[in-house]
């Protein structure tokens, strides 16, 4: 079992920034593809971004490309999501996910519409609220 612990959510004004963290106690992030998903009120969960910590390759949904940056600190086994130029439509609960299959994670972020259905491990999420 892989435990994922998100933090960093909060209330921010439109145009502001937040950095989310996803810690993986006792596990190496390089053993997994790590991703961020979000679920807004009344909407389906959607993919945001993912990273293969072993290769450093990153992937983004079109709605956040150019504004969000995913990164990985392999020494502390923590994945970050730096969110800039936030918009009210970015308001959601953000979940961290992990899967041993990099291709499946990338597919879940960039192609699939099922919001990460079938991925191995999930965190409980952290709430991001962007006010207008």
N, CA, C and O atoms as a GROMACS GRO file, in nm:
protein
  528
    1UNK      N    1   0.084  -0.118   0.000
    1UNK     CA    2   0.000   0.000   0.000
    1UNK      C    3   0.088   0.125   0.000
    1UNK      O    4   0.184   0.134   0.078
    2UNK      N    5   0.056   0.219  -0.087
    2UNK     CA    6   0.130   0.344  -0.095
    2UNK      C    7   0.044   0.454  -0.037
    2UNK      O    8  -0.069   0.477  -0.081
    3UNK      N    9   0.097   0.522   0.063
    3UNK     CA   10   0.025   0.633   0.126
    3UNK      C   11   0.066   0.763   0.061
    3UNK      O   12   0.185   0.791   0.046
    4UNK      N   13  -0.032   0.844   0.022
    4UNK     CA   14  -0.006   0.973  -0.039
    4UNK      C   15  -0.068   1.082   0.048
    4UNK      O   16  -0.184   1.072   0.087
    5UNK      N   17   0.011   1.184   0.079
    5UNK     CA   18  -0.035   1.289   0.169
    5UNK      C   19  -0.021   1.425   0.100
    5UNK      O   20   0.090   1.474   0.081
    6UNK      N   21  -0.135   1.485   0.064
    6UNK     CA   22  -0.133   1.616   0.000
    6UNK      C   23  -0.139   1.727   0.105
    6UNK      O   24  -0.192   1.709   0.215
    7UNK      N   25  -0.083   1.840   0.068
    7UNK     CA   26  -0.091   1.961   0.150
    7UNK      C   27  -0.071   2.083   0.060
    7UNK      O   28  -0.029   2.071  -0.055
    8UNK      N   29  -0.100   2.200   0.116
    8UNK     CA   30  -0.074   2.323   0.043
    8UNK      C   31  -0.194   2.394  -0.013
    8UNK      O   32  -0.182   2.504  -0.066
    9UNK      N   33  -0.311   2.333  -0.002
    9UNK     CA   34  -0.430   2.399  -0.053
    9UNK      C   35  -0.468   2.518   0.033
    9UNK      O   36  -0.414   2.538   0.141
   10UNK      N   37  -0.562   2.598  -0.017
   10UNK     CA   38  -0.607   2.715   0.057
   10UNK      C   39  -0.688   2.807  -0.030
   10UNK      O   40  -0.728   2.772  -0.141
   11UNK      N   41  -0.711   2.926   0.023
   11UNK     CA   42  -0.788   3.029  -0.047
   11UNK      C   43  -0.691   3.132  -0.105
   11UNK      O   44  -0.602   3.181  -0.035
   12UNK      N   45  -0.710   3.163  -0.232
   12UNK     CA   46  -0.623   3.259  -0.299
   12UNK      C   47  -0.706   3.341  -0.397
   12UNK      O   48  -0.807   3.293  -0.449
   13UNK      N   49  -0.666   3.463  -0.420
   13UNK     CA   50  -0.736   3.547  -0.518
   13UNK      C   51  -0.694   3.509  -0.660
   13UNK      O   52  -0.586   3.456  -0.683
   14UNK      N   53  -0.783   3.538  -0.752
   14UNK     CA   54  -0.752   3.514  -0.893
   14UNK      C   55  -0.622   3.586  -0.930
   14UNK      O   56  -0.600   3.701  -0.893
   15UNK      N   57  -0.538   3.516  -1.006
   15UNK     CA   58  -0.409   3.570  -1.042
   15UNK      C   59  -0.297   3.531  -0.948
   15UNK      O   60  -0.180   3.550  -0.978
   16UNK      N   61  -0.335   3.475  -0.833
   16UNK     CA   62  -0.237   3.436  -0.734
   16UNK      C   63  -0.177   3.299  -0.761
   16UNK      O   64  -0.202   3.237  -0.864
   17UNK      N   65  -0.096   3.254  -0.664
   17UNK     CA   66  -0.024   3.127  -0.678
   17UNK      C   67  -0.038   3.043  -0.552
   17UNK      O   68  -0.057   3.094  -0.441
   18UNK      N   69  -0.027   2.913  -0.571
   18UNK     CA   70  -0.020   2.816  -0.462
   18UNK      C   71   0.073   2.705  -0.505
   18UNK      O   72   0.090   2.679  -0.624
   19UNK      N   73   0.133   2.639  -0.406
   19UNK     CA   74   0.212   2.520  -0.435
   19UNK      C   75   0.159   2.404  -0.353
   19UNK      O   76   0.156   2.409  -0.230
   20UNK      N   77   0.118   2.301  -0.422
   20UNK     CA   78   0.071   2.180  -0.357
   20UNK      C   79   0.185   2.081  -0.343
   20UNK      O   80   0.275   2.075  -0.427
   21UNK      N   81   0.179   2.003  -0.236
   21UNK     CA   82   0.279   1.900  -0.212
   21UNK      C   83   0.211   1.764  -0.197
   21UNK      O   84   0.099   1.755  -0.147
   22UNK      N   85   0.282   1.661  -0.241
   22UNK     CA   86   0.234   1.524  -0.223
   22UNK      C   87   0.352   1.442  -0.171
   22UNK      O   88   0.447   1.416  -0.244
   23UNK      N   89   0.343   1.402  -0.046
   23UNK     CA   90   0.448   1.323   0.016
   23UNK      C   91   0.414   1.175   0.008
   23UNK      O   92   0.297   1.137   0.012
   24UNK      N   93   0.517   1.093  -0.003
   24UNK     CA   94   0.498   0.948  -0.013
   24UNK      C   95   0.583   0.879   0.095
   24UNK      O   96   0.688   0.822   0.065
   25UNK      N   97   0.538   0.885   0.219
   25UNK     CA   98   0.617   0.830   0.330
   25UNK      C   99   0.658   0.686   0.310
   25UNK      O  100   0.574   0.599   0.285
   26UNK      N  101   0.787   0.662   0.320
   26UNK     CA  102   0.834   0.526   0.311
   26UNK      C  103   0.844   0.470   0.170
   26UNK      O  104   0.879   0.353   0.152
   27UNK      N  105   0.815   0.551   0.071
   27UNK     CA  106   0.820   0.505  -0.067
   27UNK      C  107   0.905   0.600  -0.150
   27UNK      O  108   0.919   0.718  -0.117
   28UNK      N  109   0.960   0.547  -0.258
   28UNK     CA  110   1.039   0.629  -0.349
   28UNK      C  111   0.951   0.674  -0.466
   28UNK      O  112   0.888   0.592  -0.532
   29UNK      N  113   0.948   0.804  -0.490
   29UNK     CA  114   0.866   0.854  -0.600
   29UNK      C  115   0.918   0.804  -0.733
   29UNK      O  116   0.843   0.800  -0.831
   30UNK      N  117   1.045   0.768  -0.739
   30UNK     CA  118   1.102   0.720  -0.865
   30UNK      C  119   1.047   0.582  -0.903
   30UNK      O  120   1.067   0.537  -1.016
   31UNK      N  121   0.980   0.517  -0.811
   31UNK     CA  122   0.921   0.386  -0.842
   31UNK      C  123   0.784   0.398  -0.907
   31UNK      O  124   0.726   0.298  -0.950
   32UNK      N  125   0.732   0.521  -0.915
   32UNK     CA  126   0.596   0.539  -0.964
   32UNK      C  127   0.588   0.659  -1.059
   32UNK      O  128   0.673   0.748  -1.059
   33UNK      N  129   0.484   0.657  -1.141
   33UNK     CA  130   0.441   0.778  -1.207
   33UNK      C  131   0.348   0.850  -1.111
   33UNK      O  132   0.258   0.788  -1.053
   34UNK      N  133   0.368   0.979  -1.093
   34UNK     CA  134   0.290   1.057  -0.997
   34UNK      C  135   0.206   1.160  -1.073
   34UNK      O  136   0.254   1.225  -1.165
   35UNK      N  137   0.082   1.172  -1.032
   35UNK     CA  138  -0.006   1.264  -1.103
   35UNK      C  139  -0.093   1.345  -1.009
   35UNK      O  140  -0.112   1.311  -0.892
   36UNK      N  141  -0.146   1.454  -1.063
   36UNK     CA  142  -0.243   1.536  -0.992
   36UNK      C  143  -0.373   1.538  -1.071
   36UNK      O  144  -0.375   1.554  -1.193
   37UNK      N  145  -0.480   1.520  -0.997
   37UNK     CA  146  -0.615   1.528  -1.053
   37UNK      C  147  -0.693   1.627  -0.969
   37UNK      O  148  -0.655   1.659  -0.856
   38UNK      N  149  -0.803   1.675  -1.024
   38UNK     CA  150  -0.886   1.768  -0.946
   38UNK      C  151  -1.034   1.741  -0.973
   38UNK      O  152  -1.073   1.695  -1.080
   39UNK      N  153  -1.114   1.773  -0.873
   39UNK     CA  154  -1.259   1.758  -0.887
   39UNK      C  155  -1.326   1.883  -0.833
   39UNK      O  156  -1.322   1.912  -0.714
   40UNK      N  157  -1.389   1.955  -0.924
   40UNK     CA  158  -1.462   2.074  -0.886
   40UNK      C  159  -1.603   2.036  -0.840
   40UNK      O  160  -1.652   1.928  -0.875
   41UNK      N  161  -1.667   2.121  -0.763
   41UNK     CA  162  -1.803   2.091  -0.716
   41UNK      C  163  -1.898   2.063  -0.832
   41UNK      O  164  -1.909   2.143  -0.925
   42UNK      N  165  -1.965   1.950  -0.826
   42UNK     CA  166  -2.062   1.914  -0.927
   42UNK      C  167  -2.006   1.867  -1.058
   42UNK      O  168  -2.080   1.849  -1.155
   43UNK      N  169  -1.874   1.846  -1.064
   43UNK     CA  170  -1.811   1.805  -1.189
   43UNK      C  171  -1.736   1.674  -1.170
   43UNK      O  172  -1.708   1.632  -1.058
   44UNK      N  173  -1.703   1.612  -1.283
   44UNK     CA  174  -1.625   1.491  -1.280
   44UNK      C  175  -1.478   1.523  -1.249
   44UNK      O  176  -1.430   1.633  -1.276
   45UNK      N  177  -1.411   1.426  -1.193
   45UNK     CA  178  -1.268   1.443  -1.169
   45UNK      C  179  -1.193   1.448  -1.302
   45UNK      O  180  -1.228   1.377  -1.396
   46UNK      N  181  -1.091   1.532  -1.309
   46UNK     CA  182  -1.015   1.546  -1.433
   46UNK      C  183  -0.866   1.546  -1.404
   46UNK      O  184  -0.822   1.583  -1.296
   47UNK      N  185  -0.790   1.504  -1.503
   47UNK     CA  186  -0.645   1.503  -1.491
   47UNK      C  187  -0.586   1.642  -1.506
   47UNK      O  188  -0.637   1.723  -1.582
   48UNK      N  189  -0.480   1.668  -1.432
   48UNK     CA  190  -0.415   1.798  -1.435
   48UNK      C  191  -0.273   1.786  -1.490
   48UNK      O  192  -0.236   1.852  -1.587
   49UNK      N  193  -0.194   1.699  -1.426
   49UNK     CA  194  -0.054   1.689  -1.464
   49UNK      C  195   0.005   1.562  -1.407
   49UNK      O  196  -0.046   1.508  -1.309
   50UNK      N  197   0.113   1.513  -1.468
   50UNK     CA  198   0.183   1.398  -1.413
   50UNK      C  199   0.331   1.408  -1.445
   50UNK      O  200   0.374   1.482  -1.533
   51UNK      N  201   0.408   1.328  -1.371
   51UNK     CA  202   0.552   1.326  -1.389
   51UNK      C  203   0.604   1.184  -1.370
   51UNK      O  204   0.558   1.110  -1.282
   52UNK      N  205   0.699   1.150  -1.453
   52UNK     CA  206   0.775   1.028  -1.430
   52UNK      C  207   0.901   1.073  -1.358
   52UNK      O  208   0.993   1.128  -1.420
   53UNK      N  209   0.906   1.049  -1.228
   53UNK     CA  210   1.018   1.102  -1.149
   53UNK      C  211   1.151   1.039  -1.190
   53UNK      O  212   1.256   1.101  -1.171
   54UNK      N  213   1.148   0.920  -1.244
   54UNK     CA  214   1.273   0.856  -1.284
   54UNK      C  215   1.330   0.920  -1.410
   54UNK      O  216   1.452   0.930  -1.424
   55UNK      N  217   1.242   0.962  -1.502
   55UNK     CA  218   1.290   1.022  -1.628
   55UNK      C  219   1.284   1.174  -1.628
   55UNK      O  220   1.356   1.240  -1.702
   56UNK      N  221   1.199   1.227  -1.544
   56UNK     CA  222   1.179   1.372  -1.540
   56UNK      C  223   1.078   1.423  -1.641
   56UNK      O  224   1.053   1.543  -1.647
   57UNK      N  225   1.021   1.334  -1.721
   57UNK     CA  226   0.922   1.376  -1.820
   57UNK      C  227   0.794   1.421  -1.752
   57UNK      O  228   0.747   1.359  -1.656
   58UNK      N  229   0.738   1.530  -1.802
   58UNK     CA  230   0.616   1.587  -1.744
   58UNK      C  231   0.508   1.603  -1.852
   58UNK      O  232   0.538   1.615  -1.970
   59UNK      N  233   0.385   1.602  -1.806
   59UNK     CA  234   0.271   1.610  -1.896
   59UNK      C  235   0.164   1.696  -1.829
   59UNK      O  236   0.150   1.697  -1.707
   60UNK      N  237   0.088   1.769  -1.913
   60UNK     CA  238  -0.012   1.861  -1.860
   60UNK      C  239  -0.142   1.855  -1.941
   60UNK      O  240  -0.142   1.831  -2.061
   61UNK      N  241  -0.252   1.877  -1.870
   61UNK     CA  242  -0.378   1.899  -1.939
   61UNK      C  243  -0.373   2.037  -2.004
   61UNK      O  244  -0.306   2.128  -1.955
   62UNK      N  245  -0.446   2.051  -2.114
   62UNK     CA  246  -0.442   2.177  -2.187
   62UNK      C  247  -0.486   2.297  -2.106
   62UNK      O  248  -0.437   2.408  -2.127
   63UNK      N  249  -0.578   2.275  -2.014
   63UNK     CA  250  -0.634   2.385  -1.935
   63UNK      C  251  -0.534   2.447  -1.838
   63UNK      O  252  -0.556   2.559  -1.791
   64UNK      N  253  -0.426   2.377  -1.808
   64UNK     CA  254  -0.330   2.429  -1.711
   64UNK      C  255  -0.192   2.450  -1.770
   64UNK      O  256  -0.103   2.503  -1.704
   65UNK      N  257  -0.173   2.410  -1.893
   65UNK     CA  258  -0.041   2.421  -1.956
   65UNK      C  259   0.002   2.566  -1.961
   65UNK      O  260  -0.074   2.655  -2.000
   66UNK      N  261   0.125   2.589  -1.919
   66UNK     CA  262   0.178   2.724  -1.915
   66UNK      C  263   0.153   2.796  -1.784
   66UNK      O  264   0.214   2.900  -1.758
   67UNK      N  265   0.065   2.743  -1.701
   67UNK     CA  266   0.036   2.806  -1.571
   67UNK      C  267   0.081   2.717  -1.455
   67UNK      O  268   0.124   2.768  -1.351
   68UNK      N  269   0.072   2.586  -1.470
   68UNK     CA  270   0.108   2.493  -1.364
   68UNK      C  271   0.239   2.423  -1.400
   68UNK      O  272   0.269   2.401  -1.518
   69UNK      N  273   0.315   2.390  -1.297
   69UNK     CA  274   0.440   2.317  -1.316
   69UNK      C  275   0.449   2.205  -1.214
   69UNK      O  276   0.437   2.229  -1.093
   70UNK      N  277   0.469   2.084  -1.262
   70UNK     CA  278   0.486   1.970  -1.172
   70UNK      C  279   0.635   1.941  -1.160
   70UNK      O  280   0.710   1.952  -1.257
   71UNK      N  281   0.677   1.904  -1.039
   71UNK     CA  282   0.817   1.872  -1.017
   71UNK      C  283   0.826   1.766  -0.909
   71UNK      O  284   0.730   1.737  -0.838
   72UNK      N  285   0.946   1.710  -0.898
   72UNK     CA  286   0.966   1.601  -0.803
   72UNK      C  287   1.098   1.622  -0.731
   72UNK      O  288   1.200   1.648  -0.793
   73UNK      N  289   1.094   1.609  -0.600
   73UNK     CA  290   1.216   1.609  -0.519
   73UNK      C  291   1.242   1.465  -0.479
   73UNK      O  292   1.182   1.414  -0.385
   74UNK      N  293   1.332   1.400  -0.551
   74UNK     CA  294   1.355   1.258  -0.527
   74UNK      C  295   1.424   1.232  -0.393
   74UNK      O  296   1.416   1.121  -0.341
   75UNK      N  297   1.491   1.332  -0.338
   75UNK     CA  298   1.558   1.314  -0.209
   75UNK      C  299   1.458   1.306  -0.094
   75UNK      O  300   1.480   1.234   0.003
   76UNK      N  301   1.350   1.381  -0.107
   76UNK     CA  302   1.248   1.382   0.000
   76UNK      C  303   1.124   1.303  -0.041
   76UNK      O  304   1.028   1.294   0.036
   77UNK      N  305   1.126   1.248  -0.163
   77UNK     CA  306   1.010   1.171  -0.211
   77UNK      C  307   0.881   1.251  -0.204
   77UNK      O  308   0.779   1.206  -0.153
   78UNK      N  309   0.890   1.371  -0.258
   78UNK     CA  310   0.776   1.462  -0.260
   78UNK      C  311   0.757   1.516  -0.401
   78UNK      O  312   0.853   1.551  -0.470
   79UNK      N  313   0.633   1.521  -0.442
   79UNK     CA  314   0.597   1.578  -0.572
   79UNK      C  315   0.523   1.709  -0.548
   79UNK      O  316   0.439   1.719  -0.458
   80UNK      N  317   0.555   1.809  -0.628
   80UNK     CA  318   0.495   1.940  -0.612
   80UNK      C  319   0.413   1.978  -0.736
   80UNK      O  320   0.441   1.933  -0.847
   81UNK      N  321   0.314   2.061  -0.713
   81UNK     CA  322   0.240   2.123  -0.822
   81UNK      C  323   0.238   2.273  -0.796
   81UNK      O  324   0.164   2.321  -0.710
   82UNK      N  325   0.319   2.347  -0.870
   82UNK     CA  326   0.321   2.492  -0.860
   82UNK      C  327   0.213   2.548  -0.951
   82UNK      O  328   0.214   2.524  -1.072
   83UNK      N  329   0.121   2.622  -0.892
   83UNK     CA  330   0.007   2.674  -0.967
   83UNK      C  331   0.014   2.826  -0.968
   83UNK      O  332   0.004   2.890  -0.864
   84UNK      N  333   0.032   2.883  -1.086
   84UNK     CA  334   0.040   3.028  -1.104
   84UNK      C  335  -0.079   3.077  -1.185
   84UNK      O  336  -0.149   2.999  -1.250
   85UNK      N  337  -0.100   3.206  -1.180
   85UNK     CA  338  -0.209   3.268  -1.257
   85UNK      C  339  -0.341   3.195  -1.237
   85UNK      O  340  -0.412   3.163  -1.333
   86UNK      N  341  -0.372   3.168  -1.112
   86UNK     CA  342  -0.490   3.090  -1.081
   86UNK      C  343  -0.617   3.162  -1.121
   86UNK      O  344  -0.627   3.285  -1.114
   87UNK      N  345  -0.715   3.082  -1.162
   87UNK     CA  346  -0.845   3.133  -1.207
   87UNK      C  347  -0.954   3.073  -1.119
   87UNK      O  348  -0.934   2.966  -1.060
   88UNK      N  349  -1.068   3.138  -1.109
   88UNK     CA  350  -1.178   3.080  -1.030
   88UNK      C  351  -1.214   2.938  -1.076
   88UNK      O  352  -1.254   2.856  -0.993
   89UNK      N  353  -1.200   2.908  -1.203
   89UNK     CA  354  -1.232   2.774  -1.251
   89UNK      C  355  -1.131   2.668  -1.211
   89UNK      O  356  -1.151   2.550  -1.237
   90UNK      N  357  -1.022   2.710  -1.147
   90UNK     CA  358  -0.927   2.614  -1.092
   90UNK      C  359  -0.971   2.566  -0.953
   90UNK      O  360  -0.909   2.476  -0.896
   91UNK      N  361  -1.076   2.623  -0.899
   91UNK     CA  362  -1.127   2.582  -0.770
   91UNK      C  363  -1.170   2.436  -0.773
   91UNK      O  364  -1.252   2.395  -0.856
   92UNK      N  365  -1.113   2.356  -0.683
   92UNK     CA  366  -1.140   2.212  -0.681
   92UNK      C  367  -1.067   2.148  -0.564
   92UNK      O  368  -0.982   2.211  -0.499
   93UNK      N  369  -1.101   2.024  -0.538
   93UNK     CA  370  -1.019   1.941  -0.450
   93UNK      C  371  -0.915   1.874  -0.539
   93UNK      O  372  -0.948   1.807  -0.637
   94UNK      N  373  -0.790   1.892  -0.503
   94UNK     CA  374  -0.680   1.837  -0.581
   94UNK      C  375  -0.628   1.710  -0.514
   94UNK      O  376  -0.596   1.709  -0.395
   95UNK      N  377  -0.621   1.604  -0.592
   95UNK     CA  378  -0.578   1.475  -0.542
   95UNK      C  379  -0.447   1.434  -0.608
   95UNK      O  380  -0.426   1.456  -0.727
   96UNK      N  381  -0.361   1.376  -0.530
   96UNK     CA  382  -0.239   1.315  -0.580
   96UNK      C  383  -0.266   1.167  -0.607
   96UNK      O  384  -0.340   1.102  -0.533
   97UNK      N  385  -0.207   1.115  -0.713
   97UNK     CA  386  -0.223   0.975  -0.748
   97UNK      C  387  -0.088   0.916  -0.788
   97UNK      O  388   0.002   0.987  -0.833
   98UNK      N  389  -0.077   0.785  -0.771
   98UNK     CA  390   0.046   0.715  -0.809
   98UNK      C  391   0.010   0.585  -0.878
   98UNK      O  392  -0.088   0.519  -0.845
   99UNK      N  393   0.094   0.550  -0.974
   99UNK     CA  394   0.074   0.423  -1.044
   99UNK      C  395   0.208   0.372  -1.093
   99UNK      O  396   0.295   0.450  -1.132
  100UNK      N  397   0.225   0.242  -1.090
  100UNK     CA  398   0.352   0.185  -1.134
  100UNK      C  399   0.365   0.186  -1.286
  100UNK      O  400   0.475   0.165  -1.338
  101UNK      N  401   0.257   0.208  -1.355
  101UNK     CA  402   0.255   0.209  -1.502
  101UNK      C  403   0.259   0.353  -1.553
  101UNK      O  404   0.158   0.424  -1.548
  102UNK      N  405   0.374   0.395  -1.600
  102UNK     CA  406   0.389   0.533  -1.645
  102UNK      C  407   0.297   0.563  -1.762
  102UNK      O  408   0.233   0.669  -1.766
  103UNK      N  409   0.289   0.471  -1.856
  103UNK     CA  410   0.204   0.493  -1.973
  103UNK      C  411   0.059   0.512  -1.936
  103UNK      O  412  -0.010   0.595  -1.996
  104UNK      N  413   0.012   0.436  -1.840
  104UNK     CA  414  -0.127   0.447  -1.797
  104UNK      C  415  -0.151   0.582  -1.730
  104UNK      O  416  -0.255   0.644  -1.751
  105UNK      N  417  -0.056   0.627  -1.650
  105UNK     CA  418  -0.071   0.758  -1.587
  105UNK      C  419  -0.074   0.869  -1.693
  105UNK      O  420  -0.159   0.958  -1.686
  106UNK      N  421   0.015   0.862  -1.788
  106UNK     CA  422   0.019   0.964  -1.893
  106UNK      C  423  -0.113   0.963  -1.971
  106UNK      O  424  -0.169   1.069  -2.000
  107UNK      N  425  -0.160   0.846  -2.004
  107UNK     CA  426  -0.287   0.832  -2.074
  107UNK      C  427  -0.400   0.893  -1.990
  107UNK      O  428  -0.489   0.960  -2.044
  108UNK      N  429  -0.397   0.870  -1.862
  108UNK     CA  430  -0.503   0.919  -1.773
  108UNK      C  431  -0.506   1.071  -1.767
  108UNK      O  432  -0.612   1.131  -1.749
  109UNK      N  433  -0.391   1.132  -1.783
  109UNK     CA  434  -0.384   1.278  -1.777
  109UNK      C  435  -0.416   1.341  -1.912
  109UNK      O  436  -0.489   1.439  -1.920
  110UNK      N  437  -0.360   1.284  -2.017
  110UNK     CA  438  -0.362   1.353  -2.147
  110UNK      C  439  -0.474   1.309  -2.241
  110UNK      O  440  -0.509   1.384  -2.332
  111UNK      N  441  -0.529   1.191  -2.222
  111UNK     CA  442  -0.626   1.139  -2.318
  111UNK      C  443  -0.758   1.101  -2.251
  111UNK      O  444  -0.865   1.142  -2.296
  112UNK      N  445  -0.750   1.024  -2.146
  112UNK     CA  446  -0.870   0.967  -2.086
  112UNK      C  447  -0.960   1.074  -2.026
  112UNK      O  448  -0.913   1.180  -1.984
  113UNK      N  449  -1.088   1.045  -2.022
  113UNK     CA  450  -1.185   1.136  -1.962
  113UNK      C  451  -1.246   1.079  -1.835
  113UNK      O  452  -1.341   1.136  -1.781
  114UNK      N  453  -1.192   0.967  -1.786
  114UNK     CA  454  -1.251   0.901  -1.670
  114UNK      C  455  -1.190   0.948  -1.539
  114UNK      O  456  -1.214   0.887  -1.435
  115UNK      N  457  -1.111   1.055  -1.542
  115UNK     CA  458  -1.059   1.112  -1.418
  115UNK      C  459  -0.967   1.023  -1.339
  115UNK      O  460  -0.970   1.024  -1.216
  116UNK      N  461  -0.886   0.943  -1.409
  116UNK     CA  462  -0.790   0.861  -1.338
  116UNK      C  463  -0.843   0.729  -1.288
  116UNK      O  464  -0.780   0.663  -1.204
  117UNK      N  465  -0.959   0.689  -1.338
  117UNK     CA  466  -1.017   0.562  -1.294
  117UNK      C  467  -0.919   0.448  -1.321
  117UNK      O  468  -0.866   0.435  -1.431
  118UNK      N  469  -0.896   0.367  -1.219
  118UNK     CA  470  -0.808   0.253  -1.233
  118UNK      C  471  -0.666   0.273  -1.185
  118UNK      O  472  -0.590   0.177  -1.177
  119UNK      N  473  -0.628   0.396  -1.154
  119UNK     CA  474  -0.495   0.420  -1.101
  119UNK      C  475  -0.481   0.355  -0.963
  119UNK      O  476  -0.579   0.340  -0.890
  120UNK      N  477  -0.358   0.317  -0.930
  120UNK     CA  478  -0.338   0.232  -0.812
  120UNK      C  479  -0.365   0.302  -0.678
  120UNK      O  480  -0.436   0.248  -0.594
  121UNK      N  481  -0.309   0.420  -0.660
  121UNK     CA  482  -0.310   0.482  -0.527
  121UNK      C  483  -0.354   0.627  -0.534
  121UNK      O  484  -0.324   0.700  -0.629
  122UNK      N  485  -0.428   0.668  -0.429
  122UNK     CA  486  -0.483   0.803  -0.423
  122UNK      C  487  -0.466   0.864  -0.285
  122UNK      O  488  -0.472   0.796  -0.183
  123UNK      N  489  -0.444   0.996  -0.284
  123UNK     CA  490  -0.450   1.070  -0.160
  123UNK      C  491  -0.590   1.121  -0.135
  123UNK      O  492  -0.677   1.111  -0.221
  124UNK      N  493  -0.611   1.177  -0.016
  124UNK     CA  494  -0.745   1.223   0.022
  124UNK      C  495  -0.780   1.358  -0.038
  124UNK      O  496  -0.897   1.394  -0.045
  125UNK      N  497  -0.680   1.432  -0.079
  125UNK     CA  498  -0.705   1.558  -0.147
  125UNK      C  499  -0.683   1.680  -0.060
  125UNK      O  500  -0.686   1.672   0.063
  126UNK      N  501  -0.663   1.793  -0.126
  126UNK     CA  502  -0.650   1.921  -0.059
  126UNK      C  503  -0.731   2.023  -0.138
  126UNK      O  504  -0.727   2.025  -0.262
  127UNK      N  505  -0.804   2.109  -0.067
  127UNK     CA  506  -0.897   2.201  -0.131
  127UNK      C  507  -0.827   2.329  -0.174
  127UNK      O  508  -0.757   2.393  -0.094
  128UNK      N  509  -0.846   2.366  -0.300
  128UNK     CA  510  -0.798   2.493  -0.353
  128UNK      C  511  -0.920   2.576  -0.391
  128UNK      O  512  -1.005   2.533  -0.469
  129UNK      N  513  -0.928   2.696  -0.336
  129UNK     CA  514  -1.038   2.786  -0.367
  129UNK      C  515  -0.980   2.916  -0.422
  129UNK      O  516  -0.899   2.981  -0.357
  130UNK      N  517  -1.023   2.952  -0.542
  130UNK     CA  518  -0.975   3.074  -0.606
  130UNK      C  519  -1.091   3.172  -0.615
  130UNK      O  520  -1.192   3.144  -0.680
  131UNK      N  521  -1.076   3.284  -0.549
  131UNK     CA  522  -1.183   3.385  -0.548
  131UNK      C  523  -1.162   3.486  -0.662
  131UNK      O  524  -1.049   3.515  -0.701
  132UNK      N  525  -1.274   3.536  -0.713
  132UNK     CA  526  -1.265   3.632  -0.825
  132UNK      C  527  -1.255   3.775  -0.776
  132UNK      O  528  -1.247   3.867  -0.857
   0.00000   0.00000   0.00000
